[in-house]
Amino acid sequence: MSQRTSAAVALGGLAGLAYMSSGSQGQTFAAAPATANLRQQHTVQTAAATPPSSASTSLPAMMAGGAVLAAAAASGRATRAHGSAPLPTSVMPVRTTVTARQALDQSSRYADLSLDEATLIKNGKHVLVAYIMKPKAGYDYLATAAHFAAESSTGTNVNVCTTDDFTKSVDALVYYIDPDSEEMKIAYPTLLFDRNIIDGRGMMCSFLTLAIGNNQGMGDVEYGKIYDFYLPPSFLRLYDGPAVNVEDMWRILGKGTSNGGLVVGTIIKPKLGLQPKPFGEACYAFWQGGDFIKNDEPQGNQVFCQMNECIPEVVKAMRACIKETGVGKLFSANITADDPNEMIARGKYCLSQFGPLSENCAFLVDGYVAGGTAVTCARRNFPKQFLHYHRAGHGSVTSPQTQRGYTAFVHTKISRVIGASGIHTGTMSFGKMEGDASDKNIAFMLQDDEADGPYYHQEWEGMKQTTPIISGGMNALRLPAFFENLGHSNVILTAGGGSFGHKDGPKPGAISCRQGEEAWKAWKAGQYGNISLSDGVIEFAKTHEEIKGAFLTFQKDADQIYPGWKEKLGYTGESSVQAASFDWAKKASAAAFVGASVAPAKKESNVSLKALDQSSRYADLSLDEATLVKRLGCRLEWLVLISHERNGKHVLVAYIMKPKAGYDYLATAAHFAAESSTGTNVNVCTTDDFTKSVDALVYYIDPDSEEMKIAYPTLLFDRNIIDGRGMMCSFLTLAIGNNQGMGDVEYGKIYDFYLPPSFLRLYDGPAVNVEDMWRILGKGTSNGGLVVGTIIKPKLGLQPKPFGEACYAFWQGGDFIKNDEPQGNQVFCQMNECIPEVVKAMRACIKETGVGKLFSANITADDPNEMIARGKYCLSQFGPLSENCAFLVDGYVAGGTAVTCARRNFPKQFLHYHRAGHGSVTSPQTQRGYTAFVHTKISRVIGASGIHTGTMSFGKMEGDASDKNIAFMLQDDEADGPYYHQEWEGMKQTTPIISGGMNALRLPAFFENLGHSNVILTAGGGSFGHKDGPKPGAISCRQGEEAWKAWKAGQYGNISLSDGVIEFAKTHEEIKGAFLTFQKDADQIYPGWKEKLGYTGESSVQAASFDWAKKA
């Protein structure tokens, strides 16, 4: 499909652009040739060639070769053919000089290796976090670790004028490193973390903002991932913890309240596609033998199965089964939504239908895709209901293959802290999803009163347990070894195929799972003598028809787990390929349970593996993308004639997907589509003709390029019950849900998606944007140019009065100030003391300068009620200046529910989407989840007024000059992504916000690369790090835009942009001061600046060292 060709412009070789000292204006910049697609542009190069270091003498040579590459800078569109060139799949660091780089070495302040961990724990005033962290090649480990701690607490990449003694008292400190093992531990003072204004409770989003915030995109860090954390007792008590758990389930089921064993549950299969009456019938059939049914995570309120028709059928089935069996039954209703009001409406509706059986109804929240705000919304609005945390999509971050973010252990530990009653923990290698037998440590941390993690021992201070929920390819045959590995059976099972795939139907399927537990207990008690577990289960099966039926159903599993079962059970038939193929001998622990020897596996043939090949149902490569897309007219540049009859009933998603070694590409792609829509890994008895009509379909693959495209019928996606609107969490649940942990998929990442017009209109889009900012600033409402903003630095540690003074100082020259993402309501800087100081400063500066000013207040919180309270408080303080106050939401760590909460409760405020932590998923190094392009495109759909887009390689964070395509997609009425052309149907623009190491010297080339300056700048160090203070710092940034415009207009004749900026600086003291402040930047970007500006001093190391020649 069409793609906007990069007119890559950079400074001194940065991202493909070099400043030229001479030549025509058209040859001012040297641009790197455009690559085949964005994936190539974002993937770390695997070539063996070594790029020059920042100290390389090759910079002048690079800067003299503009004519060679200038032709590649011409903007335009390049047709993307289906048969594109193969893409690199491995991600390898580029080898550079072994000399350790130290930018602004902060180890003297942010590291103290003399600190004793036992003392830190005893004192109880620090949250401890253990990382695996690797610096980029050539960077010193301790210096990088200290920079990591600085970026995660009170520091920045430059020295700023506002740091005081109190600030330093709350620094995060590196207290342990082991460079060889890549281990790093940081102690975060508990005072750093945000607290609710409504009740003083803690918020997990604040922990994540610091611990995996901006550090996930630092230019000197190869990767950093949390492997464990420790919460001291007084801090742990600020969090909710679970209100109810499996003990309440046992009570309802008549199993007592202690050691009640397995709760036999299922997911109604197919996961999507059943209409209300068949859904209710499926519930009835399972409850005849089982205990618990959960909505699968995509099920909710689809057009073909609306909640107000489906839930009554569920209640009817539950009542009938309780009456007929005499045993309680349980149901978990999916209340996940973007909008907290929708979640509450769903919960209240369900309780109204269940009536006297309300405690039999749990609430499922898809906590990874909707975010922690959704979990807390359910926990605090429905404290009497079992809170069922589904984690679809978590593999984007937690997979062992991914080296950023946090592990599955950390994710599940967090779930207990924030109050989940139960959470899916995978199957510890015994099911179809990724996992390991050692994952039992996750269960111990969730259920025990105290437990050991990989690095820390955590005491839970009486907090209730969170119960492991196991699902994903489980059936009766796999359960005994699972229990033996775990040591008990006090878990909740949700076996979809294991129940509905049983040859005799869901009732015997449910009973067989219960018998799996009984067989293990009988063997454990020695009932069958001194025999292996596998033989014990076979003995049990001889007298229990249901589990015997499981042997006959899941015969491939039986062959692998129970050698000799056919002879011992007297069966002579052939094995069928029903369940997904699974290597039970892949781990020593699993092999020991089945009595197998733990010997090296024999080398298998390279014949492609096919489990249950679903390509005949979930793939149709004859489908034409132009027919799937609803567009009118003819676009000659695509060389595709597009007719007037179009479908427009599918959401299209383009992935880079690689199967595990030995798996067939098409079969794996079809399995991926099945898992992402209506399918499962086995054939189930409930699938009907309507179900098949809403299957997701693979319509294009290119195995060599690892490209896969899937068409999702719009009918698959959940809709609000309160207003029929769409929800992005539903899109993510399908598109990057369980497919992120499939055992046959090496990786899968979304690179683009397309929303058809009728479906796009179901989403909010922005209510206000930069045009409203321009109006307030007196710049008109069109093409108003740069909004000069900042982040108050230090990002944490200022008390209210110094914070207000910092605002006043900046607003003397600048337009816009944002809370940095961790700032909110810390004990030492409470919102009800800080915001009045901000308002006082704003009023004074408006009066003194005669120009409007803007502030972005952080209202991020776990609890939607807290977000609303913060917003209302801020507006009450700003009063007549309320429209001058934007609301910042840390959308990645809090989740889309937090963004929608702000969008719908405060539609008149500029919604400032901060994305701290997004690099856990979006980094080019990470091969799962989605790209930064996809993340930012989503932000426009759900209504962000502005979103941080990085600095397109011109600042300190990761990025590339081609990231300007992100800006085009955010701001244009229609734009090309890597694979799809999106028309926005009149939806307002979302404005790029640029931050991270920017200053006046870096701005001109940024604007030249982007082609305009209609963005919002938030330069912290670039303002507060200026030698003359924040007012000249702000003015210098504005002059960076003015200098670019003057050069662009030809004011300085036919000279290079670098020389043009120097000419401008000769008559503008503030930007001249930026040259004197950020001298290392000046040396790299503006060669000869000292002589031209008449400066003879030595260059200082003020700004973080940045290799402007890092890309050729």
N, C-alpha and C positions, 0 to 999 in steps of 0.2 A: 504493500500500500504506500501511499504518498508519505513523504517525509521532507520536512524543511531542511534544506542543506545548510550546514554550519558555515557561517562567514566568520570563522574563528579569529578573534582578535585578542591578543594578549600583550603583555609588556615584557620586553626583553626575553622573548621565548616562552613566556607563560602561556600554557594551554595553546601553544601553536602560534603566538603572535609576538613579533619583535618590534620594538621601537626602531625607527630608521632615522639615521642622522641626516640623510639627504634624499632627494628624489621627489617625484611628483606626489601630490596628495593621494592619488589613487594607488601609489606604491608605498604608502607610509607604513603599512603593517604587513608582515609576512604571516601567512595563514597556513596551517597544516591542512593537508588534503582531507576532505570529508571521508569518514569511514562508512562502512555499509549500514550500520544502524547504531542506535544509542547504546546498545549493549557493548559493542566494541569500544565505543568512546569512553564508557564508564569502567570497563574491566581493566584491572591492573595489567600492564603489559607483561607478556611472558617472553618477550624477545631477550636474547642474551646480551644485547648491546647495553653498555653502561652509560647512563646519561651523565652529563657533567654535574658536579656538585655545585653548591652555592659559591664556592671559592674558585670555580673553574675559570680559566682564562679564555674559554670559548665564547663568552657572551658577546664581546665586540664582533667576533666573526659571524655569529648568528645574526647580529643586528645589521650586518652589511649585506645580507643576502635577500632582501625583500623582493627583488624582481623575480627571483626564482619561483617563489610560492604565491606571489600576489594574485595570480589568476584564480587560485583556489578560493579566494575570499569573496568572489562574486556570489551574491545571494540568489536563491532560486529554489526549485523543487526538483527532487530526483525521484523517479519512479522506483518503487520497491517491488521487485518481482518476487513471486513465490519462491522461485529457486535461487535464493540468495546464497552468497558465499558462506562456507562453513565458518562457524564462530569459535573462538577459543573458549575452552571450558575450564581450564585450570587457572588458578589464581596464585601467582607466585610473586614474592617481593622482588623489587628491582635491586640488584646488588649495587651498593655505592661504596665510597671510601670508608675504610675502617676507622678513620678518625672520628671520635665521638663528637657529635654536634651538641652544643649547649647554647640555646637561644638566650632567654632571660632565665638564668639558672635560679630557681626558687627553692632549692633544697635546704638552704640555710633557714628558711622560714617555714616551709611546708613539709619538712621531714624531721623526725626525731627518732632515730633508730635505737636510742637508749631506753625508750619507753618499754615497760614490761606489760605483756598482755594480761597476766593474772592481776596486776595492779589496776589496769584499766577496767577489768571486769568487776573487781572488788569495789572500786570507787563508784561505778554505775552511772557515769555521766557521759558516756560515749556509746554510740552505735558503731559496731565494728563490722567491717566488710572485707571479705577476702576475694581477690580477683586473680585471674590468670591474665597477665598483661604483657604485651610484647611491644617495645618501641619500634618505630620504623628503622630501617637499616641505617647504622651510623650514629644513632642517638644514644646518649648515655642513659643507663637504666634509672639511676637515682634521680637525675635531673628530669627525666620524662615522668617518673612517678610523682615527683613533687609538682610538676606542671599539672598532672592529672588531678592531684588533690586540690591544687589551687583553683582549677577550672570547676571543680566539684564543690567549692565552698566560697571563699571570700576573695579569690584572686582573679586576675585576668592576665593577658599576655604582655602588658606593659605596666610600668609603674604609674600610678595615678595619684593625683594631688589630694584625694579625699580620704585616703586610708588613715585611720587614727589608732590609738592604742587599744581601744575596746575591740575594734575590728580584729586585730591580731589575736585577741583572746578566744575567738571562736573559729580560728582556722582549723580545717581538717588537716590531719597529720599522717604522713606515711610512717608507720612504726615498724614495718618489717618488709624486707625484700629478699628474694632469692632469684637473681637474674638467670641462673642456669635452669631453674624449674619454672621461670616466668611467674613466680608467685609474688604478690604484692598485697599488703594489708593496710587499710586506712582506718583511722579512728575519727569519727564525725561527732563533734559535741552535740548533745541532744538539743542544745539551745538553737542550733541551726534550722531545725525543722519547723515547718508551718503548723499552726494550731487553729482550730475552729474559733470563730468569733462568737458562735452561738452557745458553745458548751465547753470549749477548751480542749476537746478531744484531738487526737493526732489524726493525720491523714497519710495514707500510703503513697498517694501521688507525690507528696513532698519528698518522701524518702527516695522514690524513683527519680524524681527530677534532679536530685543531687547525685545519687549513686550511679545512675546510668543516663545522665542528661547530656550536656554538650560534650562530655568526655568521649562520647561515642563517635564523634566526628573530628577529633583533633588531628591536625596534620602530622604530628610527630608520633602518633600511636598507630601501630599496625593493627592491634586489636586489644580489647579489654572486655572481660566477661565476669560477672559475679558468680562465684561458686558457693558462697555461704555468707550469712550475716548473723549477727548477734544483737538482740535487743535487751538492754538492761531492765530489771524488774519495774522500776518506776516509769519507764518509757513504754514498756509493753502494756501496762495497765491503761494507757491512753487509747487503746484500740478496742474494738468491739468484741472480737472473738465470736465463736458460734453461740447462737441462742438455743438451738435444738440440734440434735444429731441422731445417729443411728439408734441410740437408746430409746428415743421416742418412737421410732419405727418398730423396734422390737415389742414395745408395749402395745402398740396398736395391733400387731400381728399375734399377740398372745405368747410372746417368747420371753417375757420378763424384761428386765432392764439391765442385765449384765451378761456378757458372753453369750449373746443370743444367736451367734453364728451367721450364716449366709442369708442375706435377703435376696431371693431369687427374682430378678427383674429382667426386663426386656426393653427394647426400642421397637415401636411399631414399624414394621417393614412392609412395603418399601418406605424409605424415610420421607419421601414426598410422592404425591400422586394419588393417594387415597382420598375419596370423598367422605363426607361425615358418616353416612350409614355403614359403609365398609370399615371405616376406622373403628366405630363402636363395636362392630362384630368382631374385629380382630382383638380388641381389648377383652371382650367377653371370652373369647376362645382361650386366650393366654391365662386370664385370671382363674380359669377352672383348675389350673395346676400351679400358678405362680403367685407372687406377692406384689410385685411393683412394676409399673409401666411408666416410662418417661416419654414425653415428646422427644423425637429426635431434634437436634438443635435447629434444623431449618423449619420445622413445623411450627405454625403459629396461626396466621390468619390469611392464608392464601385465598384468592378469589374463588377457587374451586372447593375450598374446605374452610369456610369461615368459622371463626371461633364461636359465634353465637348459634351455630348449627352443630358444631362438632362436640363441644363440651357437654351439652345435654345428652348426647349419645354416650359419652364416656361415663357420666354420672348414672345413667340408666343401666349400663353394663356393670358398673361397680356395685350398685344396689342389688342387682340380680345375683351376682356372684357371691357377695357376702351372705345373702339369704340362702343360697344353694350349698355353699361350702361350709358356712358357719365360721369362717375365718376372715379377719380384716384384710382389706386390699388398699393399695397405695397408688397414687398417680402423681406425676411431676409435670406440671403445666408450664409451657414456655412463655414467660412474660418479657423476654428480651425485647428491647426497642431502643431506637435512638433517643426518643423523648421520654424523660422520667414520668411525665403525666400519662403517657401511653402505658408504661409499665404498671403504674398504680391502677389505671383503669382496667387493665387486664387482670391484675390480681384481685381487685374488688369484684369484677364480674365472675371470676372463677369461684370465689368464696360464696357469692350469692347463689350460684348453681349447686355447689356441693352442700351448702346448708349445714345440717347436723354432722355431715361427714367432712367438714372443712379441714380438720386436723389430718385427714387422710390425703390431703392435697398439698404436695410440695410445689415450690416455684423454681423453675429452671432459668438460670441466667447464663447466657453465653459470654462469660466474663472476659475472655481475651479479646474478641472482636468488638464488644461494646465498651469494654474498659471497666476499671475499678469503680467508677462512679455508678455504673449500672448495678454492680454487686452491692454497693453500700445503699443504694436506693431501695433495693429489695430487703436488705438486712434491717434497715431502720423503719421502713414502712410496714413490714410484715414480720415482726420479730417472733411470732408464734408458728410460722411456717418453716418447714425444712428448706434451707437454701441450697439448692442444687447447682453447683458451679460447673458448667461445661466449659471446656477449654479449647474448643475447635480453633485451629489456626496457630496454636502456641508453638508448634514445631518450627514456625518461621524464625523464632528466636531461640527456643530451648534445645533444638536438635544438637547432638554432639558435633555435627558437621559445621555448625554455625559458631563462630568464635567471638561473638559480641552479645551484648544484652545480659541474659541470665540463664541459668540452667533450669531444667524441669524441677530439680530439687528446690531451688530458690522460689520458683513460681508457685509450687504447691505449699511451701512454708508460708509464703505471703497470704495464701488463701485462708489459712487458719487464723492469721492475725486479723484479717479484715472481716471474718465472720462467716465463712462458708461452712455449711453443715456437712457437706460432702463434696468431693471434687474428683473428677476423672483423673486417674493416675497412670493410665495405660495398663498393660498387662504383664509388665516386668519380663518381657521377651516370650511370654507364653501365648500371645495372640498374634494378630496380623500386623500390628503397628510396631514402629521402632521401640526399642526398650532393651533393658538388661536385667538379669536376675538380681543384681545388686540394687535395683530400684526399690527393693523392699525397705531400704533406709528412708525412702520418702514416706512410706506408711508409718514407720516408727516415729518420725518427726511429727506426723499428723495426729497420731493416736495416743502416744505415750505422754505421761506427765513431765518427763524430761527425756531428752534424746541427744545423741551425738550426730552432728552433721559432718561434712568433710573436713571442716576446720574448727567449728565451735560447738560447745555443749550448750544446749538451750533448755532452761527450766521455764515451764509454762505458767507457773504461779497460779495454778487452779483453773486456767482457761480450759473450757471444754474441748474435747477432741473434734477433729474434722475426719469424716469417714472416707476411706478410699472407695472409689467407684471404679469397677473394672469393666472394660468393654473393648471391643475391637477384635473380632475373630474368635471369641471364646465359645466353647461348647462344653458339654459334660466331660468329654475325654481329656480336655486340657486343664480342667480344674484341679484334680488331685495333686498334680505336681506343683501347681501354683500355690496351693495351700501349704504343701510341704516346704516350699521355699520361704513362704512368709512366716510360717509357724503357727498360724491360726486361720480361721475362716470368717472373722468378724468384718466382713466387707459387703458391699452392695454390688451385685452382678447385674449388668444390663446386656444380656446376650440376645442380639437381634436374630442373626442367622442361626445361632445355636438353639433358638426356640422355634422360630418360624421356618427354619430350614430343615427341621427334623422330619423324617420320612412320614411320620404318623401325625404331624401337625403340632401346633403350639402347646396344647395341653401336655402331651407326652414330652415335648421338648423341654418345657418348664420342669416337669417332674424329673426328667433325666438329669438336669443341672443340680437339683436338690440331691439326687442320688449320687452325683459326683462328690458332694461333700460327705454324704453318709458312707460312701465307699472308702474315702480317705480316713474318716474317723474309725471305721471298722478295722482297716489295716493298721492304723496307728495304735489301736488298742490290742493288737496281736491276735485278732479273731481268726486270721488265716495262717498263723504260724510265722516262721522265719522265711518269708518270701519277699521278693521285690514288690515295690509299690505297683508296678504295672501288672504283675501277676495277681496281686490282691484285688485290683479293680476288675480284672477279668473274672475272678472268682465271684465277686459281688454281682457282676452282670449276669452270671448264669441263672440267678434267681430273681432278677429285676428287669422286666421287659423293656422299660423305658430307656434305661441306659444301654441295654443291649441293642435297642433300636438306634441309639446314637452311634454305636459301632458300625451298624449297617448303613447309616446315613453318611457319616463323615469317615469314609473308609481310607482315604489317603492319610488323614490324621491317625487313624488306628494303625495303619501299616508302619508309620514312623514312630509312634509312641509305644505301641503295644505289640512288639514282635511276636508272631505266632498266634495272634488272637483268633484267626480263622479256624485253625485246628482246635484250639481250646474251646471255642464256642460252637464248633461244628458247622461252620459256614464254608461253602465251597465256591461261591460266586466270585466274579471278577471285581476288582476295586474300581470304583467310579471316581471321577475327578469332580468332587462336589465342593469341598472346602479349599481355600487358598493353600497352595503348597507352602510348607513351613519346615525349616531345618531344625529339628529338635536336638540334634547333636552339635549345634553351633557353639554352645557354651558348656563348659564343664559341669556347671551346676545343674543345668537342665538335663544333660545326658545322664548324670548320676541318678536322677529320679526314675528314669526308665530302664536302668540297669545296663546302659550301653557303655562300652569302653570309651575312654576319652583319648582317642588316638587322632593323629592328623587325618583330616578328611582326604579321601582320594580325589585326585584331580578329575573334575567333571568335564564332559564334552562341552563344546561351545555352542551346542544347539540352543536356540532361543527358548527360554522358559515361558510357559504359558500356564497360568493357574486356571481360572475360569475365564476363558477368552470371551469378552463381551463386545468385541468389535462389530459383530453382526447387528447388535442393537444400539450401541452407543457411538458409532462412527458412521459417517456418511460423507465420504470424500468427494462425492459428486455435487455437493451443495456449492452454490456460487455465492461468494461473499457479497457481490453487488446486489444479488437478489435478497440476501438477508438484511442488508442495510437499506434503510429508507432514505433515498436521496432522489432529487429530481435534476434533470438536465444532463449536460455532457461536459466533462472536464477533460479537455484535450491533453493536458499535461499528464494525466494518468494513463493516457492511451486506452481508456476504457469507455465505451459508450454505455451510459447508464439510462435505462429506460424509465418511463413514468410509472410503471407498475412495480411497486416494491413491497416487501414484507413488513419490516419495522416491528417485528414481534419477538426479537431476540436481543439479548445483551451479548455482545461479542467480547471475548477475552483472549488476548495473545500471551502465551507463556514461553519461557525458555524452560524446557523439561528434559531431563535425562533419566532414563530408566537405570535401575541397578544393573550391574554387569550380568549379561546373559539373558536379560528379558527383552522380548520383542517390543519394538517401539509402538506399533499400532495397538497391540493388545494392552500395553501399559497405559497408553493414552486413553483408550476406551475405559479401562478400569478407573482411571483418574476422573473421567467424565461421569462414570456411574457413581463413584464415591462422592462426587460433587453435586449429585442431583437425586435420582430416584433409585439408585442401585445399592447393592451390597456385595459382599464377596461370595455369597452362595445364592442359589435359587430359592426363593421363598414362595409360600403357598398363597400369599395375599395379593400378588401383582395381578392387575387387571388391565383391560385394554385402555382405559383412560390414563392409567399411570404411564403407559408407554408413550402417550401423546405429549407428555411434558418432559421426556428425557432430554438431558443435555447431550449435544452431539459434537464429536470431534469432526470438524469439516476441513481441516488442513493440517498436514504434518510435513516436516522436512527433517528427517532424522539426522542428516549430516550437520545441519545448522541448529539442531535441537529445538526447532520451532514447532509449536503446537497451538492451534486455535480452536476454541470451543464456543459453540453457540448455546446460550442458556435461554430457554423460553421465558419471557417476562412473567408468565403465570407462576413460575416457581418461587418468586420473591414475596416475602412477607409484606403485609400492608397494615397500617394502623387501624385499630377498631374505632378510634375516636374521630378520624377524619379521612381515612383511606389513603393517606400519604405513604410514600415509600420510606424505607429505612436502609441506610447504608450498612448497618450491621448484618442485615440479611444477605446483601451482596457479598460481603466478606466471608460470612459463614459458609456460603457455597463455594465461592471462588478460591479462597485460601483456608478452608476449614480442615476437615480430616485428611484431605489430600496432602497436607504438609507433613504427615507422619506415616504415609503408606510404605509398607515394607518393600515394595517393588520399585519405588521411586528414589533415585539418588538425590534429585532436587527438582523443584518446580517453582518458578518465580514469575509473577505477573509483570509484563513490560508495557502493556497498554490495554485499554478497554474502550468499548464504544457503547453509549446509551442511545437508543432510538428516541425520537422526539416525544412520543406519547408517554414514554417511561421517564424520561428526563424531567418532564413537567410535574412529576409526583414529588420532586425534591425541592427543598427550600431555596437554594441559591442565596447569594448575599442580599441583605436588605440595604446596607449602606456600603460605601467603599471610599477610595481615595478622593473621589470627586467631592464628597462631603467635607473631607479634610481641607482640600483646596479652597472650598467656599469659606470655611471658617478662617483660613489663613489669608483670605483676600486675594487668592490667586485665580479666581474664576472657577469654572466647573469643567474645563476641558484643557488637556495638555498643560497642566499646571506645574509639571516638572518635579524636581526633587523635594521631598519633605525631609528636612534635616532633623534627624532624631538621635537619641542616645539611650543608653541604659545607664542608670545610676550605678556608678562604680565606687567602691567595691560592691559586687553583686549581693553580698550579705555582710552584715557587721555594722552598718550605720544605724545609729539611733534616730528617733524622729526629728529632732532639731537639726542635726547635721544633714539628714536626708533632705529636709526642706531647703536648707541652705544650698545644697548641691543642685537642686532643681532651679532655684532662683539664679544661680550662677550660669547654668547652661541656657536657660530661657532668655537670658540677655542677648544671646546671639542665635539660638536655635528655635525650632518649632515644636518638637515632639519628644516626650520622655516616656519611656515604658518602664514599668516594674520589670526587673530581671525575673526570669521564671521562678527562682526560689523565693523571691520576696513576697511576703503576704502579711502574716500576723504572728511573727516570732515574738517570743516573750519579751525580748529586749527592744522590739520595734513593733508595737501593737498598732493595728490598723486604726483604732479610734484615737490614737495619738499622732500617727504619721500622716494620715490623709488630710486632717486640718492644716498641717504644715505645708502640704503640697498645694492645697487650695489657696492658702495665704500667699505662697510664692507665685502662683499663677496669676492671681489678681494683681499683685504688685507689678509683675512683668508686662502684663497686658496694658496696664496704666502707663508704665514708663516707656514702653516701646511702641505703643499704638497698634500692635499686631496681635492677632489671636494666638493662643498657645494650646497645646494638646497634651493629654496625659493618658496612659494606658494602665489601668489598675488591674492587678492580678486577682481574679475571682475564682481561680481553680480550687477545687476541693473534691474530696471523695463523695460528700453528701450534696445532692442537688439543693437541699434546703439551705445549706451553708453558702452555696454559690449565689442563690437568690438573695440571701441576707446580706452578703457582701455587696452585691450589685445595688441593692436598695440603699444600703448605708452610704455608699459612695455618691449616689445620685442625691441623697439628702444633704450631703456636705457640699457638693459642687453647685447645687441649687440652679440659679439662672445659667450657669456655665456647664450644665449637664451634658450638652451635646459635645462639649470639649473633652469629655471623658470617654475613652474607649474601654472595653473590657478584654483583658487578656485571659485566654484559656490555654493551658498546657495540654494540647489535644492528644498528643501521643501517649503520655503517661496516664492521663485521666480517662482517655477514650472518647469515642465519638459521642457518647451520651452526654458528656460534659459540654461538648461543643454545641450540640442541639439544645441543651438546657439553656445556654446563654443566648443562642440564636432566637429561640421562641419566647423566652421570658423578657428579653431586652432587644426587641427588633429595631429600635431607634439608635442603638449604640453601635459603633464600629466594633466588629468582632475580630479580635486580634488572636490569630491561631499561632501559638508557639509550638514548636515540634521537638523540643528537647528529648533526646533519646531515640529519635527515629532512625539514626544510623545503625541501631541494633538490627534493623530489618533492611533498610534501604541502601546501605553501603554497597558499592559495587563488589566488594569482597564477599558479601553475603549472597548466597545463591537460592534463598528461599523468600517467601513472602511477596513483597512488591518493591518496585523501584521508587526513588524519590520523585520521579515524574508521575507515577501512579498516585503516590501519596498526596502530592499537591493538587493533582486533578480532582481527587476525591474531595479535597477541602473546598473547592469551588462548588461542587455539587451540594454539599451539606450546609453551605452558607457562610463560610469564612469571608470576612471583608478583606483581610490581608493575611498572608502566611509567610513565614520565614522560608526563603528559598536557597539559603546559602549565598555564597558570593561568587559562584561560577568560576572558581579557582583563583579569584583575585584577592581573597582574604586568607585567614589562617585555617579554615576548615576544609575538609575534603570537598572536591567539586571539579567541574570541568567547564570550559568555555561554552561547550555545546548545551549546558544547562539553560541557556537562553530559551531553548525550546519549551522549558517549563513555564517561563514568563509568557511566551506566546499563547500557550494553552490556557493560562490563567486570565489573560487580559483581552485577547482578541475575540471577535464575535464568532469566528470559526478558526480552527487551527489543525495542523497536522501533528499527530503523535508519531511514535516510531512505526506504528502499524495501522492506525486508523485516523481518519479525518473526522473531527467532531464539530458539529454545528451546535451552537449554544442556545438557539431558539429565543434570543432576547434576554437570557439570564445575565445579570450584572457581572462585571469583572471582579476578580479577586486580585488584590494588588500585591506584587512581590515586596517582601521586606528583607532587606539585605543587612547582615551583621556578621561579625566574626573577623576581627583583625583589620577592618576597613579604616582608612583614614583619607585625608584629602589627596594624598599622592596616588592612591590606588584607584580613585574614582574615575578619572578621565578615560582610561582604557576600558573600565567596566562599562561606561556609557557607550563607548564606541563599539564594543562587542555586542551590546544589547540593541543599539540603534536608537535609543531614547533615554530619557532620565526620569520617566514617570514612575518612580519607585519611592519606597520609604526606606530611609537609612536609619539604622540604630547603631551608631558608632560609639562604643563605650570608651575604649582606650584612645580612639581617634579624636575624642573630644577632651576627656578628662586627663589624657596622657600628654596633651599639647603642652609645650614648655611654658606657655603663658597662661594656661588655665582653660576651663571649659568654654568661656565665651569666645575667645579667639579660636579655640578648637572647633566650635560649631561654625563660626564664620568661615574658617578655612575649608570646611567641607562644602559649604555653599559655593565658595570660590572654585572648588574643584569642578563643580558643574559649570560655573560661569566660564572658566578657562577652556573647558571642552567645547562649549558653545561658541566662544570667540574663535578658537582654532577652526572649528567646523565651518564657521561663516567666512573663513579666509582672512580674518583680521590681521594675521601675522604673515600672510603670504604663503608661498609654497614651501613650508617647512614641516618637519615631522611633528607629531603630536607631543612628543616629549619636549622638543624645543619650544613648541607653542606654550606649553604649561610653564616652562621656565621663563619665557618672555612675560607671561601674565604675572608670575610671582615677583618680577622686578618692581612692580608698582602696587603690589597687594601684600601688606605686611603679614597678614594672618597665614596665608598659604606659604609665604616665605618662611614663617616660623615653623610650619609643618616640615619643611625641608630640614631645618635645623634640629627639629625634634626627632623625626623618624629617619635618621641619616642612613641607616642600613638599607631601608627601602629606597631612599633617594639614590644611593650608590648603585643599586641594582636596576632601578627603573629609569633613572635620568642620568646617564653617564655624562660626566663633564659639568654637572650642576654647580660644583664648588667654584670652578673658574668662572662660569657664566654669571653666578650670583655674587662673586667676589668674597667667598668664604674660604678661609685657610685652615680652620681647625680640624682636629681628628674626628673621625666618625665614631659615635658612641653606639653601644648595643642597647638600644631602647626598645624598639619593637622586636617581636619574635622574628628570628631569622627565617627567611622564606626563600626557597630556591626558585627564583623567577624563571630560571632556565630549565626547570625540571621536566618540561615537555617540549619536544621538538616539533 
